[in-house]
Amino acid sequence: MNHPATPPTGENPDAIIVGGGIGGLSSAFALARQGLRVRVLERAPEFGEVGAGLQIAPNCTRILDEYGLLDEARELGVLPENMVMRDALDARELTRLDLRDVERRYGFPYMVIHRSDLHGIFLRACRRAGVELLTDRTVTDYEHTDGGARIHLADGSTQEAPVVVAADGLHSVARRKLVGDAVVSSDYVAYRAAVPIDEVRDNGIAEKDVTVYVGPRCHFVQYALRGGDMFNQVAVFESPKALAGKDDWGTPDELDAAFAGTCDTVRKGIPLMWRDRWWQMLDRDPVETWVHGRIALLGDAAHPPLQYMAQGAVMAIEDGWVFARHVARQSAANAGADAGAGADGSAGAPDWDAVLASYEAVRVEHCRRVQTTARAWGELWHLDGEERLRRNAIMRDRDDHDYAFTDWVYGPTALDPDEEPAMFTPIPLSSARLGDDVAHQVAPA
């Protein structure tokens, strides 16, 4: 394990990170490990995360291992045995991944963990690494300076650094200023719940698996958390009110109606969902420019995805890892020439422009692929009628150890564009082999 370097002392930070979520904190820790003085600004009164479970694939647990944080994550999370996809109407198994075999293939485990637990791991790591963590700091504007970037805060003060990383989420202030695009609504909404495992043991659940029930215009996800003591559920459906253009959409009455025709296990889970809050499923169209001068977008500020590939938090953690690795490369290259190198054991000051260019060059395309694939995956999950049956037939034909659809994302995170693996080849629905008795099985549209 590589131990973090000691961040140099001094009043002004080397990097300011706006946003204290998983993306911001993981990136702050990654940069502090390179000996940089890092300051994180969080608008909330305290650091924390809202939500329930997260799935973190081997491309993320690989990074946690490098950071020396994987053992702590194992203690707080769960290593499920399989990922199983079922039809939400009849509960038939469609396909599965043997997650123990996934670990053998990629070298690192597939894990599920409570969002607040993963956030806490990075928060504690940042404190140990000497990251400056400030709350109640609302950033309202950004501007370029000759030597970096300056941020403006709601209290009228300003701060500046050689580089500013905007990790301020889907509704990023920096994204609005620098890109100016609109959030895209999928017209789908998510309900979540994490409950004691004893409350669901009689519901026909699979405690040791991640189970995804896919159905017409809805899906339902289940898996255990916190060593198996809790059970996470996510219910997602298309909102008729959203399609009708109403502002108040995704309400609990729509939740109940969306899952009324599903199988027993799903229907038994719906009454347990939190009904006082729900999450509209929003993303943005991919953009090719994340770096503006010395201001860089990261995480959901750069590439907010729909949740179908379970890669949102993972991509943010990867962003910070790639960013820090390019800092290390550029610092090493400049070590001989930089007057500040050597005294505190750190390398030379990085060429920030080269770091930012390298970060953008490799991450934009990968994250574009994840964003667009997540949208397509969501469409595939929610098919109805004959298309649903064709999807089911294709999935049932898949070999359980066929990794054509995961190698491009679960493998090692690319540091350069030529390391980015080839994408999978889509299978057209028209290729599905359906029997003569299909007609009577087609659900009403």
N, C-alpha and C positions, 0 to 999 in steps of 0.2 A: 504494500500500500504506500502511495505517495502522501507524505504528510504535508499539510498546508504550509506555505511559506508565511513568514510573519509580515503582515502588511506594514509598509513604511509609515512612520509618524509624520504629521504635518497637518495644517489646518484645512487645506483644500483637498478634496478627494481626487483620485485619478479617474473615477467613474461614478456617475450618479445613476441610480436605477429608480425609475418611477413606477411604483406598484409593488406591494409586498405579498402578492399571491405566490403560488408555487413557481411560476415562471420567473418572477422577480427574485425570490429568495434563492432558488437553485442557481440562477445566473450570478447573483452576488457571491455565493459561496464559490462557484467555479472561478470567478475572477480573483477572489481573495486568496485562493490556493496558488495563484500565480504571483503573489506578493504585492498585489495592488491594494490601495486604500479605496474602499468601496462604501458608498453611502446609499441607503435605501430609504425612499420617502413613501409612506403609506398614508392614504387619506383618512382611514378609519381611526378611531381612538385607540385600537389595539390590533395586533396582528392576529388573524384568524381566517378560517375558511368555512363557508356555508355549503352544505350538501351532504352526500352520503358516500357511496362507494366509488372507487376508481379501479380500472383495470390497467395494469402496467405490464407491457409485453417485454420480451427479452431485450429489445433495443433500448429499453429504459433501465431494466435491472442490471444490465451490463455497465451502465454509467454509475448507478448506485454502488456497484461493487468497486469500481475505480475510485469513487469518492470515499470508500470505507464506510458506507452507510447501509449496505445490503443486509447485514446481520440484524441491525436495528429494525429495518423494514420487515424482515422475516418474522421477528418477534411480535410485531404489531399487526401484520397482515395474515393472509391465508394463501397457501399454494394449492389451488384446486387441481383435481386430477384430470378433468376433461372439460372441454367447451362443447356443448351439445346444442344443436339447433333443432327445434321442433316446430311443427305446424300448430299455430295457436288455436285452430278450430277443432282438429281431431287429435292433437297431442302426438302424432306420429313423428318418430325421429327422422330427420332429413339428412344430417351429416354431423360429424364430430371431429374435434382435434384431441388427440391424446397429449395432454399438456406435459406429461412426464417425458414423452418422446420429443416434444417441442424443446424441452430443456436440454435433452441430449443433442438435438440437432444444432441449436444456437448457442449452447454453452451456458445459458443463464435462464432462470425460471420465469414462468408467467405467474404473476402475482395479482391478487386483489387486496385492496387496502382502503381504509376509510380516508376520505380526502383530508380531513383535519389531522389525521395521524401522519400522512406524508408531509403535509405542510409543517407540522411540528418537528419532524425530523430535520427539515431544511432550516427551520428557524433556530433550533438548537445548534446546528452545524455552523450557521452564520455567527452566532454569538461566540462560539469557541474560536472561530477564525478571525474575530476582531472586526467584523462588519459593523458599521455605524447604522443603527436601526432607529428611524425616527417615525413617529406616528402623528396624526392630526396635521398632516402636511398635504394640502390640496393644491396640485399643480394646475394652473389655469392657462399657461401659454409657454411657448418655446421660441427661442431665437438663436441665430447663429452668431458666433463671435470669431475673431481672428484666430484664436487658439483652441476653439472647441465649440461649446454650446452653453446657452444660459436658459434657465427655467424661471418662470414667474409663479409665485404662490399667491393663494387667496388673501393672505395677510399683508400683501404688498411687498414682501421681501423677494429677493432674487438669489439664486445660487448658480454657480457655473463649474464646469469641469471640462477636461479635454474631450470627453465623450459622455453622452447622455443616452441611456437605454430606456425606451418607453415600453414597459411591460404592464400597461394599465388596462388590459383586457379588451373585451368586445367593443365597448363604447369609449375607446381610447381618445383622450383629448389630442394627443399627438397625431393619431390617424386622421381625425377630423381636420386638423390644421394642415397636415402635410399631404394628405391624399384627397380627403373631402368626399369620399364615396359613401353610399348609404348601406345600412344593414339590410340583409335580405331575409325575409321571413319564409320559412318552409310551410307555414300554416299548421305545423305540428307542435304539440306541447308535451312536456314530460312532467310526470308526477313521480315523487320518490318517497321512500320510507326505509328506515333501518330499525328493525324491531328485534327484541330478544328471540333467539332461535326457538324457544319453547312455544312461542305463539304460532308458529307455522309448521311444526313437526307433523301435524295431522292433515296437512294440505297436499300431500303427495309430492313434496319437494325433493330435490336431489342435493343433499347438504354438501357433498364433496365436489360438485361441478358448478361451472358457470352455464346456466341454461338460458337460451334465447328462444322465446316463442314468437314466431313471425306470422302475422295475419293480415287480412285485408284492412289497409289503412290504420294498422296498429301493430305494436309489438310489446313484449313483456320480458324483462330480464330479471334473473334471480341468481344470487350467490351469497355465500357466507362471508362474514367479516370478523375481525378481532378474535382470531384464534378459533373461530367457529361459534362464538357465543352470541353473535348477532347475525341477522339475515337481512340482506339488502335487496330491495325490489325497485324496479324502474318501469313505469307504465307510460308508453308513448302512443299518441294517436293524432289523427288529423281532425282539426276542429271545424265543424260545419259553420260555426259563427265566424271564424277567421275567413273562410271561403266566401261568406256573405258580406265581408267587409266591416264587421262589427268590431268595436274597440274592446269590448269585454268578451274575450274568447278564451277557450280552454278551461272552462269552469267545471266544477265537480259533477254537475248533471251530465255534461258531455263525456266525462270520464266513464261514468257508469254505462251510458248508452253505447260507447265505443267498444266495450268489452262484454256486452251482454250475451253475445253469441259464441264466446270462446269456451275452451275446454275447462273442466272442473278445477284444475290446479290454478289456472289463471284467474278464474272467477272468484275463487276463495281468497286470492291475494289482493284483489282490488279494494275490499273494505278496509284494509290495513294501510292504504296509502295516506300520506299526509294531505289533508284537504284545505289547509289554510295557506298553502303556497304552491305555486307551480312555475315551471320554467318554459317560456316560449322558446322553441328551437329555431335559433337565428344563426346565420353565418354571414360572410361577405364574399363577394367575388374575388378570386385570387388577383393579386397585383404583383408586378415584377420589380417594383422599386420599394425597398424597405429602408434604405439608407438615404438620408438627406443631410448633406454636410457631415457633421459629427453627431447627428441624432439618428439612432437606429431603432426600428420597431422590432419587437420580440414577442413570442407567444401569441395569444389571441389578438393582440394589437396588430400583428403582422398577418396572421393566417387563421382566423377563427373557423373551425370546422363544425359541421354537424357531427353528432356524437357516434355515428354508426360504426366507425372503425376503432373507437376507444383509444384515440391517439392524440387528443387535444392537449392534456397535461404532458404526455410523453414528448410531443413535438416541442413544447416550451422548454422542457428539461434538455432535450437535444440541442435546441438553439443555444442555450447557455454553455453547454459543453463544447460545441463547435466554436463559439465565440472565444472562449477561454483558450482552446487549443491553438487558435490562430494568434492570440496574444502571446502565447508561449513561443510559437514559431518566430514571430516578428521580434520579440524581446531578445531571443537568443541570437537572431541575426544582427541585432543592433548592439549587443552587449559590449563588443570591443570598442565601439565608438562612443557609447553613452557615458558621460562623465559621472552619472549617478550610479552606475553599476558597480557591484562588488562589495561596497562597504557593509550593506545589510544582508548580503547573501542573495539578493534578488538579481534578476537579469537586467539588461538595459531597458529603457523606456520603449514601448512598442511604437511602431509606425502605425498610428491609429487609422490612417486612410487605407493602408494596405490590409489591416485587420478587418475593417468594415467591408472592403471590397471582396475579400475572400469569404467572409461570412455570408454576404448576400449572394455571391456567385454559386454557392453550393446549396444553401437552404431554400431559396425561392422555388426551385424546380421540385425538390422533394415534397415540400409542403403543398405546392399546387396539386401534385399527384394525390396526396392524401385528401385534400379538400374535395377535389372532383370525384374521387373514388367514393368518398363518404356519401356524397349526394347520390351517386349511382347505386350504392349499396342500400341506401334508404328506399329508393324506388323499388329495388328488387325485393326487399323484405315485405313490402306493403302491397304486393300484387293481389289481384282478385280474379275470379273466374278461371278461364282456361289458362291464362298466363300464370296464375298461382300453381296450377297443376304441372305446367311445363317446368317452372322453377323447381318444384318439389322433385320432379323426375331427374333433373340434372343434378341436383344436390345429392339425391340418393345414389346416383351413379358414381359419385366422387369416391376415390379410395381414401380411407382415413389417414393415410400417410403421404398424401399428395400435398406438397408444400409450394406448388406453383403460385398460389395466391397469397403466400405469407413471406416468401424469401425476400421480396423487394422491400419489405417494411420491417421485419423482425431481425434482419441481419445487422452487421455493424453499421453504425452511423457514418455516412460519408463525410470526409473533410474536404474533398475536392470534387468538382463535377464529374471527372472521369471515374470516380469510385462509386457513383450512383448506379445501382443495379438496374437491369432491364425490368420493365413492367411485365405483369402477367398478360396473357392473351385471353380476352373475354370469350365466354361461350354464349352464342346466340340462343335465345329461347326457342327459336324455330328448330333447333337441332334436337330438341327433346323427343324421346320416343314415348308416345302415349298409346295406351291400349284402345281397343274398340269400344270399351265401356266408359270412356271418359265423359261422354255427354251428360249422363245423369249425375255425375259428381260435381259438375261446374256449379259453384256457388252463385247465387243471384248477384248481379252487379249492383 
